[in-house]
Amino acid sequence: MVSELGPSTSGVVVSATASARPVLTFRNFSLRCDPSDSSIGFKNVWNWSFLEGKKTAVISNNLFLKYQLVGALAGHVAPISGQILFDGVIGWPVGGEGGLDSKLRISHALDFLIAVYGDCLEKSFVSMDLFWDLLSRMEIHSGLIIRDLSLLQKDYFFLALSVLFSFDLYLIPRTKFLMSKSAKPLRPFLLNQLEAKTLVSTSVNKSFQREFCTDGLVLGAFGEILFSGGLDEAIRWADHNLEASNSADSDDERFGTGLNLLNSDSSDDGTDDFI
């Protein structure tokens, strides 16, 4: 049996059990919580797991903490303490650039990702013929160079790449384009890929949360797990108990921009491009 977090009727997180496989497990884990002070971390370290099949919206008024969490899960931010144990393949943040050089042709970029994530392509619900058909709707062809695409084409291409592969855990920090009219043809395929898979999202977009997430995890400013449970219950709990936040749906579009996400004040901030 695997230890899982669950809410009591009072809204306090208590221990529960479940038979689902843990996809990632936190051990004595702590992250930086304050962009101006690298010594400020979690009040209590994390020792728990994200379980297979859970699609969790992380809800917090601490925007920097959410950036840190996605960065840590993506392998770009080291924790203050502890570690994350992975059982499966974690994809790059959905809609991100996947480490691709903008000077690559579309076909060469795809060849590179297939070489790295070939096993995830074999399990995919999206065939290569369907993938190319989806790209052709935006006049994106194999011989084009990534940097020569329009902004809309780039957003569509990178989202389509994220949808192509079948990962064990999906990270979704940004949802503005995903929930746009232009991305509508891709959303059903992402939902198919997510079936029985694990999702962690820090987006504040309520429409996205209700379409893609099943659970909510409410975090305090210093990593305190205030509530964990069904999405609707978590949203209601956060609305009634978290202090009012001036964050808007566009906040998740600023992911990593101009922020020192690393856990050292003297570290060079090289994280702007990691999604």
C-alpha positions, 0 to 999 in steps of 0.5 A: 500500500502506498501512502497518499494525502487526503483531506479530513472533513475539517480540511486538514490533510491526513494520511490515507492509503491507496494501491495505485503506483507512485509515479514520483516520490518526495523524500525529505524534500524542500524547495526555496519559497522566497525569490529574494532569500535562498535560505527560506524553504519549506516549514516541513519537508515533504515525504509523500507521492504523486500516484499514477492516474492522479491529475492534480492542480497545484493551487497556491498564492506563492507564484515563485513556489509554483515555478520552483516546483515545476522546475524541480519536477522537470529536473532544472531546479535543485531542491534545498534538501531531499530528493525526488524519486521517479518511476517512469518518464516525465515529459518536458513541460507541455507546450515547451520547446523540449530542448530543441534548437530553433535552427533545426528543421521540423523533420530533424527536430522530430528525429531528435526527440524520437531518438530520446523518447522512442519508447514513449512514441511506441505507447502513443495514441497519436500516430505519425500520420495523424501528427503530420496531418495536425501540423498540415492544418497550420501549414507546418511542413517537415522542411521548415526551420523552427525559427522561421515559423510564425508565433502561432505556428511555433506555439502549435508545433510545440504543443503538438510535439508534447501531445505526440509522446505518451509520458507517465507524468505530464507537467503543465505550467502554462495553458493560455495557448492550450485553451485557445481556439487555435489549439482546440484540435490538439486538446482531445488528443492530449486528453487521450494521452492523459488517460490513466497517466499522471498530471501536475499543473500549476496553471490558475486557469479554471477552465483548464483545471475543470477539463484536465484535472481530477484533484487539487493540492492547496499549498501555503506560502512555505510549502505547507500542504493545506488541503488535498482532495477532489478538484472541486473541494480543493478549489472551494477550500482555497477560495474560502481559506487562502488570502486573496491573490492578485494573480490572474490567469495570465500569471502562468504565462510568465513562467520563469521569465526574469526570475532566479529560480535556482536555490542560490543567490549567487547562481547564474539564472539560466532557467528562462528557456527550460520550457 
